[in-house]
Amino acid sequence: MTDYYEILEVSRTATKEEIKSAFRKKARTLHPDVNKAPDAEEKFKELGKAYETLMDDNKRATYDRYGEDGLKNAGFDTGGPFAGGFGDLNDIFNSFFGGMGGFGFGGRPDPNAPVEGDDLRLDIEIDFKDAVFGCEKEIKFDHLELCSSCNGTGAEKGSQPVTCPTCHGSGQVKQVMRTPLGSIAQIVTCPDCRGAGKKITNPCKACKGQGKVQKEKKINIKIPAGVDNLSKIRVSHEGDAGTNGGPAGDLYVVLHVKSSDYFKREGNDVYTRLDITPSQAALGDDIVVDTLDGKQKITVQAGVQSGNSIKIKGAGVPYIARPSQRGDHIVIVAVKTPVKLTDEERILYKKLYEIQNNKKAVQQSSIMDKVKGVFQ
């Protein structure tokens, strides 16, 4: 169960100022702009929920007494402030605290500051055994790269972007609105340079002034043993190129594992079905089965029943974090009743039937002969 106090790393008696301070500190490390872990967005949303709850006296009192379910039962919105998405760190700190000045970020974003490029997602399909044992795979994808003609400036060779005369390079302008209550001043994005702080008077013909071009790229990636369907592999700095010298984003490769007709995977264990005859079930047998590692002999104990299982330890899927350790292979036994019998088998089954049931076996063939005789 989620503990809001643990998320913020504060005591249950923490003051609002301590909660604010903890949120500021955690937000700087968990925001997806800074933290590129696949679960960073989810963790940041949980941080927002914890902060919003503990800063509200009524919500906090209900949470302390009844937990998160109590909040829902009391009719409180438990989605948190970031349920519908969130902006960058400047937006969040401006909304929560009136700016980030004093916390190492500056109150107003610098339009010329390096900006990291966008992350990309690529979905690929791999075979079942490649997911089990891992493999190396060549992938092909499109991403934005810095234009080689202008080195990312967006300006044609021999020219340079110029400082925007409207905002003087700040990317923002003050706008004054007259209302019945008086004049209201607000800071808005510069309409002339669209917040860039610079203007390109002679755009690069290769990239049309964008500074970036779309290109196809091929790389080899290593898929570790033990991945599962929808596992993600992060390839650092293979996303879109950054701006103003910022690093490229990351590429996230999402794996779609083909299902196997023979193996069924559950976690790190694999399951297979073994059909055996009634005689094998009654007397037991040594049978060769297919495993992930090839053919292997297993022993079916006498008297086994349909649905019983035989475990082959360590023959399952490797653990990603501990590749030397593997799950198990579980063989599910199914006793299969024969549909067609040879004459010899019929005699033997008849004899077995009479021994086990202490009565004469009904000869189905003779009954059919009698039925046929009625219509002759």
N, C-alpha and C positions, 0 to 999 in steps of 0.2 A: 504494500500500500504506500502511495506517495506521501511523504512527510514534507510539508511546506517549509518547516523550520530547518530541516536538513538540506533542502534545496538551496536556501539562502545562507546556510551555515551560520545561523544565529540561535541563541537560546530561546526557550519558550517565554522568557520574561523580557525579551528584547524590546527596547523603546522604538518609536517610529523613526527617530533619527538613526538608530543602529540598523534598522531595516532598510532605510534609504541608502545608507552607506554601503551596506552589503549588496544591495541591488546594483548600485553603480559599479562596484568592483566586479561582480559576476557578469554583468552585461558586457563589460569590456572584453571579457575572455570567451563568452559563449555566443555572442552575436555571429551569425553565419558570415558576415563580412570579414570577420577575423578568424573564426574557427571553421575549418573546412571539413570537419568530420561529417559523415553522412547523417548522423543523428543530431547535429548541432541545432537545426531548426526546431526539432521537437523539444530539445532541452531548453531552448530559449523561450518557447511558448510556455513550458512548465514554470520557468523562472518568473514570467509575467503573471501567471495565475497565482503563484505563491505571493508575489509582491502585492498584487491587487487585493488579495484576501486579507493579508496581515495588516495592511494599511487602513482597512475599513473596520471600525470597532465592532459593528454588528456582525459582519462576516467572520471576523476573527473569533468572537465569543462563540458563535455557532460552530465554527470549525474546531476550536479547542475542545468543545464538549462532544460533538457528534461526528467530526471528521468530514471528509469530502462528500460522502453520501448524505450527511446531515444538511449540507449546504443545498444540495439538489432538492431534498425533501422540503426544505424551507422556502423554495422558490427562487433562490439566488441564481444568477447567471454564473455558471462555472467555466465558461469557455475561455475566460481570460482576455486581456487587452489585445493579444496578438492572434486571436483565433482566425481573424480574417486576413492575416498577413501583417507585415511590418516594414517600415522604411529602414533607412540607414541609421547609423548610430547618432548622427547629428539630429535627425528627425525625432528619434526617441528621447534623447536627452533634452531637446528643446520642449517636447511635450510634457515630460515628467518633471524636469527641474529648471526649465527656462534657459537652457543652453548648457554646453559642456565646458565652458571656460573654467579653468582651475583644475581640470581633470586630465589635461594632457592632450585634448583634442582641438581646442579653440572653438569659440562660439559660432563662427561663420566659416563654412567650407571654402577652401582655397580652390578656385577653378583650375589652377595650374598644378595642383597636387597630383601625384601619381594615383591612378585608379586601376584596380585589378580588372582583368577581362572577365567576361561571363563564363560560367561553367557550362559544359555541354553534356548531353546524355546520348549514349549509343546502345541500342539493344541488339544483341547477337544471340544466335542459337548454337548450342553445343550438344554433342552426343552424351548419353548417360554415363558411359565409362570415362569420358574425358572429364566429366564433373567429379567422378569418384577419385581418379588417380591424378588429375591435373594435366595440363598440356601447355604448349606454347602456340599461340594463334596469331596470324596476321589479320589486322583489322584495317578498314578503310573508312575514312570519315571526312567531312568538310568542316573547316573552321576558318576564322578570320585571322590573317597574318598581317604584320606590318607591311605596308607597301614598300617594295624595294626601290621604286623610282624616287620617292620623296622621303624615305626613311621614317614614315609615319607622321610627317608634319602636315600632310594634306596640301602643301603648296608646291607648285611647279618648281623644277630645278632652277636655281639662280634667284629664287624669291623666298621670302619668309613670312609667316603669319605676322600681322601687326596688332598692336594693342587696340582693343575696341575703344573708339572715341566716346561712345555713349556711357559706358560704365567704368572707363579708365582701367580696365583689366580686372575688376572685382567680380564681374559676372552678375552683379545685382545692382538695381537702381531703386531709389526711394520714389514712391508714388503717393501723391497726396490726393485724397478724395474729400470732397465737400459734402457734408450731410447736414440735416436740420439740427444736429447736435454739435456741429462744428466741423473742423477739418480733422481728418484721420490720416496719419501717415503710416505706410506699410512698406516693407522691403519685398520686392518681387524680382524674379529672374529677368535679366536684361533681355528685352525683345530683339535687340540688334544682333547680339552674338549668341543668344540662347543659352547664356550662362557660361560660355566657354572662356570669356575674358579676352578672346582673340578673334580676329577676323582674317579670312583668307581672301585676298584680293585677286590672286592668280591661281586657281585650283589646279592640282595635279591631274593631268589627263588620264593617267593609269587608274587612279582610284576615285576620280571625280571629287577630290577634295576631302574624302573620308579618312584618309591616312591608313586605311586597311582594305585588304582585298580577300575575297573568298577563295580558298584553295583546298584541293583534295590532298589528303596525306595518308600514307600507309606506315604503320608501325607494328612491331611484334609485342604482344603482351603475354605475360606468364599468368596462367590460370592455376591457382593453387589447388592441391588435392582436397576434396571434401566440400567444395562449393555446392550450393543447392539452387533450386529454381529461384529466380529473382535476386540472387546474390549480386552485390555491387563491387566492382573493382575500380579504385580511384587511380587515375593516371595523372600525376601532377604536371601542371603547366602545359597541357595539350588542349586546353579549351581555347576560347577566343583571345586574341591579343589584347593587352591592356592599353591604357591611354596615358599620355604624358610620362612614358617610361615605366608605367606600372607593370607588374608581372602578368603573364597570361593566366587565365582561369584554369580549372581542372576539367578533365574528361572523366565522366562516370560511365563505365561499361556495365550494363545490366544484362545478366545471363539468363537465358531461357533454356532450360535443360529438357531435351527430348525424353519422353517416357520410354521405359523398357517393356517389351512384351513379356519378359520372363521375371525380372526383378521388380519388386515394389519397395520403395524406400520410405522409411519413417524415421526421421532424425538421422542418426548414424547407423541404424540397423537396416538390413535388407531382408525381405521375406520372399520365399518362393514356395510353390506348391509341388508336392510329390504324390503322384497317383501310384498306389500299390494294389495288388490283388488280394482277395480275402485270404488266400493261402499264405502270402507273405506276411499279412497282418497277424495271422494265427501262429505261424512258426518263426517269424522274424527273418531278417535277411540282411546281407551286406549289399548296398546299392551305390553306384557311382552317380553323383549329381554334379551339375554345373555350378561353379561358384565364381565370384569376381576374379579369383586368381586361377581359374581353370577347373579341371575335373578333380573331384575329391570323393573318396569312398566314405560313406557313413553307415552306421549300424542301426537298423530298425529292430527294436526289441520285440520279442514274441508277445502277442496280446495287445499290440498298439491299437488305439482306437482312432477313428476319423476325428480330425481336429487337434489331435496331439501334436506337439512340436518337438523338433530336434534342433538343438542349438550348436552351431559351429562358432566357437568363440574367436573373436579377433579377425573374422573374415568379412566384416562389414565395411562401412565407409570411414576413411580416416577423419580425425578431428582436425579442423583447420589450424587451431592454435597448437595442437600436439600431433603432428602428422605420423609419428611413430605409433600412436595409439589408434585403434579402430573399433568400430562397433561390431555387432555380431551378425551372423547370417542365421536366420530362423527358418527352418524347413517345416512347413505345415503339411502333415500327413492327411491324405484323403484315400479312404478305402473304396476302390472302384468296383462295382458289381459288373461282371461280364454280361454282355448283351447276347452274344452268339457263342454257343458251345459246340465243340466237336463231339462226336459220338463217345469217344473215350472220356472226355471231361463230363459229359452228361451221366455216364455210368458211375463215375467216381462221386459226382455231386449227389446222385441219387442215393448211393450207399451212405454217404456222409449224412444226408438228410434223415435217412431211416435210423441211423445210430443216434443222432442228436435228438430226434423227435419221437422215437419209439413208435413209428407208424410207417405204413407204406407210402412211398412217394407217388403222387399223381402224375401219370404219363401224359403231358400236354399234347404230345403228338397223337396219341390214341384218341384223345378227346376231339382234336381237330378232324381226325379221320371220321369219327362218328357224325360230326357236324356236316362234313362234306357229303356223307352218305345220305343224309336227309334230302339233299337237293339233287341227287342223282336219279 
